[in-house]
Amino acid sequence: MYRPLHDGWTLTAVADEVGVAGVPAAVPGCVHTDLLAAGLIDDPYLDGNEDRLTWIGRTTWAYETTFTWTGDGSARADLVCDGLDTVAAVLLNGAEVAVTENMHRSYRFPVRELLREGANTLRVVFGSPYDHAERRRAELGDRPGAYDEPYPFIRKMACNFGWDWGPTLVTSGIWRPIGLHSWSGARLASVRPLVTLDGRDGRVEVRATVERATGGPLAVTAEVGGVRAETRLAPGEHEAVLVLTVPAPELWWPRGYGDQPLYPLTVGVAPVEEAVEEASGDQASGDQASGDEWTGTIGFRSVRLDLAGGAFTIVVNDVPVFVRGANWIPDDCFPSRVTRERLAERLGQACGANMNLLRVWGGGLYESGDFYDLCDRLGLLVWQDFPFACAAYPEEEPFTAEVEAEARDNVVRLMRHPSLVLWNGNNENIEGYHDWGWREKLDGRTWGAGFYFDLLPRVVAELDPTRPYWPGSPYSGAPDLPPNDPSRGTVHIWDVWNREDWLRYGAYRPRFAAEFGFQGPPAYATLRRAVRGEPPALGSPALARHQKAHDGMKKLLRGLGDHLPRPSGLDDWHYLTQLNQARALTFALERFRAQAPHCMGTVVWQLNDCWPVISWSAVDGDARRKPLWYAIRRAYADRLVTFQDDTVVLVNDSAGEWTGELAVTRLALSGEPLARRAFPFAVPARGTLPVPLPAALVTAADPAKELTTATAGDLSAVRFFAEDTEVAFPEADLTATAEPVPGGTRVTVTARTLVRDLALFPDRLDPRAEVDDMLVTLVPGATATFHVASPVPLDPAALTTYPVLRCVNEAKG
């Protein structure tokens, strides 16, 4: 029997200088959220509050509760801690149960002898994460990293210590469920379902480890897809293996490649005499305390990496998958606030942008079971980093033991999920060692190589040989090769954004682009919530507090380059930098997709944010979709029309052949056609087709006054012959009408002149309002219809004028 212990907790600071005592505490939760709920701190995400809360991570905190216990005859009672963040001493009725040092793993402690009839006191004392990490750093010697913070010296979510998109909010607390498990007979300590395909049949090899409270024989059973197996464990035996063959199951596929059927798998253990009685019907109801049952869903599919010739291709069910992905960071600095419903919304936004993979980035967490379960159901592939990022990590004890324990814990926990297709050793640490000057700074000290090249692949090979392991990203396939070589393995592209114009993406021909991105501000309503008071101004400290990237504001303005005009104020800055972010990623994604099958994946940085911030995300910290999201949706569509140099490339990442006629037209800005050609085409399934264009379509008589369009069915692309700052745009002349419809407003825009990158920002009128499309270029005479969802009516005049309705060549009032 499992009993949650989530009620009646209080929080106290174990420090005379911090006057916090007996504060009601939520479990699961953390110190920050408890202090916030009690009104003792301001919201860490707003204004400059983050800077005033560093003391929390430098304080020792005690959580305490009292619960009533009555003996129920069970032989054992275990305290089960799914997540303790991080340096914790666990005491039951004053006796120390354990000391822990790892946020990333779960714990089970036998406590039957410490329990008392009646009232029991459970106390968890969390030491300062900073004190612990800095003490270890002093003992072992410093290690180089991207930030001057001690995160490599504690097994904790690294980005708690701040990142170039995240605040420094160093947490403590019981962050995942905690409870008491009473049991007798035997329990399933672990279940490892190794799911593979044997021809058209599904094969499940169930490896179960049993903990005993009895010495007698045990029956272990497993059932899936109508197939049942049973084996017996003799007295003293603890390991069982059961093999189930399911005839011709429905296969699990990534989204866009097929369906996602899931099969319930049930594994049980019970003493033999009880199992016999239950099977014969002599026992009215089985004694659940004397046995144990595990249930979970699985999916039948195979997965491997094709690395031939330097390639990096994820192959599912023997079908190569072009990855249309994004990097995933923790969705909140306080993970206990991330509910299943919130994850469903965020993963739905990933699917809405036509993504098929999320990379769980190594500076964060092994995510909750809800995350992987939802990915299973949605067909979102998961690339899982082990939590190491952007630093040299010590390998001395106790780190190696802790890393092995957390890896074993999470590999076993997550391996049943068909969405999980790759274990990745780290983020950028191999690159740092080779290319960032770490080797000289380390002077022979350990840096994590033993984890990435030995310990982690060994754990994966032992526990989960059904899916591939990759030592890190970027990585070129061997320790002696340059790790960030675009021609091999995975590459991260950060010269763009940091130094280069985004047209630099055009010089790359990667096999798999696992990280690249460009910044843009969050939605206006998100920015205004985070920076309260007077509207923020460019250069204001209030705005700068929500920009964590080094020289980020300068890079945003520099990144506009010759692409867009200089902003004259905050409203222009907001629109133009959001637009530039969308254009940069559009250019990269279309370029790399057009290179398939040489390039077989793009994983943009990043899908989400953990707080309201200026960052690389497509969905901001308040869950609002930035213009980048709409651009990714278009660039990640199954079918794509894209201009690449003097060619139009048709990309068909669907299961069927794509046929039709491609119409390419060179136009004057006035809309007058100057040259036109039609090209019949047939693009095979999962294929690309380059269509070379004649000189009449790719050469402008006056680059400042012409453009080219390409149309195939309902898909189109537009290319200008010059940058926007050099195009002789007419002042936009358009009509815009707003008509109430159920659930919102329909906005219709008709262009009398060319209208460049039309956008609607209804959140400026109501924070809950959102629009269905964004960044639409209209030639003269064309019409676009937008649907604005809003829980309240919006002012039609405001909805159809500046600053809600924007375009590059808008009329200046």
Secondary structure as GFF3:
##gff-version 3
##sequence-region A 1 813
A	DSSP	beta_strand	2	4	.	.	.	ID=ss1
A	DSSP	beta_strand	10	13	.	.	.	ID=ss2
A	DSSP	beta_strand	23	24	.	.	.	ID=ss3
A	DSSP	alpha_helix	31	37	.	.	.	ID=ss4
A	DSSP	three_ten_helix	49	58	.	.	.	ID=ss5
A	DSSP	beta_strand	61	69	.	.	.	ID=ss6
A	DSSP	beta_strand	76	81	.	.	.	ID=ss7
A	DSSP	beta_strand	84	85	.	.	.	ID=ss8
A	DSSP	beta_strand	87	92	.	.	.	ID=ss9
A	DSSP	beta_strand	95	101	.	.	.	ID=ss10
A	DSSP	beta_strand	107	110	.	.	.	ID=ss11
A	DSSP	three_ten_helix	112	114	.	.	.	ID=ss12
A	DSSP	beta_strand	118	126	.	.	.	ID=ss13
A	DSSP	alpha_helix	129	140	.	.	.	ID=ss14
A	DSSP	three_ten_helix	151	153	.	.	.	ID=ss15
A	DSSP	three_ten_helix	158	160	.	.	.	ID=ss16
A	DSSP	beta_strand	173	174	.	.	.	ID=ss17
A	DSSP	beta_strand	178	183	.	.	.	ID=ss18
A	DSSP	beta_strand	186	198	.	.	.	ID=ss19
A	DSSP	beta_strand	201	212	.	.	.	ID=ss20
A	DSSP	beta_strand	218	224	.	.	.	ID=ss21
A	DSSP	beta_strand	227	233	.	.	.	ID=ss22
A	DSSP	beta_strand	239	246	.	.	.	ID=ss23
A	DSSP	beta_strand	263	271	.	.	.	ID=ss24
A	DSSP	alpha_helix	272	280	.	.	.	ID=ss25
A	DSSP	three_ten_helix	288	290	.	.	.	ID=ss26
A	DSSP	beta_strand	292	298	.	.	.	ID=ss27
A	DSSP	beta_strand	303	306	.	.	.	ID=ss28
A	DSSP	three_ten_helix	308	310	.	.	.	ID=ss29
A	DSSP	beta_strand	313	316	.	.	.	ID=ss30
A	DSSP	beta_strand	319	321	.	.	.	ID=ss31
A	DSSP	beta_strand	323	328	.	.	.	ID=ss32
A	DSSP	three_ten_helix	335	337	.	.	.	ID=ss33
A	DSSP	alpha_helix	340	352	.	.	.	ID=ss34
A	DSSP	beta_strand	357	360	.	.	.	ID=ss35
A	DSSP	alpha_helix	369	378	.	.	.	ID=ss36
A	DSSP	beta_strand	381	385	.	.	.	ID=ss37
A	DSSP	alpha_helix	399	414	.	.	.	ID=ss38
A	DSSP	beta_strand	420	424	.	.	.	ID=ss39
A	DSSP	alpha_helix	429	435	.	.	.	ID=ss40
A	DSSP	alpha_helix	438	442	.	.	.	ID=ss41
A	DSSP	alpha_helix	449	450	.	.	.	ID=ss42
A	DSSP	pi_helix	451	455	.	.	.	ID=ss43
A	DSSP	alpha_helix	456	463	.	.	.	ID=ss44
A	DSSP	beta_strand	469	470	.	.	.	ID=ss45
A	DSSP	beta_strand	491	493	.	.	.	ID=ss46
A	DSSP	alpha_helix	495	498	.	.	.	ID=ss47
A	DSSP	three_ten_helix	502	507	.	.	.	ID=ss48
A	DSSP	beta_strand	513	516	.	.	.	ID=ss49
A	DSSP	alpha_helix	524	530	.	.	.	ID=ss50
A	DSSP	alpha_helix	541	544	.	.	.	ID=ss51
A	DSSP	alpha_helix	552	559	.	.	.	ID=ss52
A	DSSP	alpha_helix	570	594	.	.	.	ID=ss53
A	DSSP	beta_strand	601	604	.	.	.	ID=ss54
A	DSSP	alpha_helix	627	635	.	.	.	ID=ss55
A	DSSP	beta_strand	639	644	.	.	.	ID=ss56
A	DSSP	beta_strand	647	652	.	.	.	ID=ss57
A	DSSP	beta_strand	658	668	.	.	.	ID=ss58
A	DSSP	beta_strand	673	683	.	.	.	ID=ss59
A	DSSP	beta_strand	687	692	.	.	.	ID=ss60
A	DSSP	alpha_helix	695	698	.	.	.	ID=ss61
A	DSSP	three_ten_helix	703	705	.	.	.	ID=ss62
A	DSSP	beta_strand	706	712	.	.	.	ID=ss63
A	DSSP	beta_strand	715	720	.	.	.	ID=ss64
A	DSSP	three_ten_helix	724	726	.	.	.	ID=ss65
A	DSSP	beta_strand	734	741	.	.	.	ID=ss66
A	DSSP	beta_strand	744	751	.	.	.	ID=ss67
A	DSSP	beta_strand	755	760	.	.	.	ID=ss68
A	DSSP	three_ten_helix	762	764	.	.	.	ID=ss69
A	DSSP	beta_strand	770	771	.	.	.	ID=ss70
A	DSSP	beta_strand	776	778	.	.	.	ID=ss71
A	DSSP	beta_strand	783	789	.	.	.	ID=ss72
A	DSSP	alpha_helix	796	799	.	.	.	ID=ss73
A	DSSP	beta_strand	805	806	.	.	.	ID=ss74
###
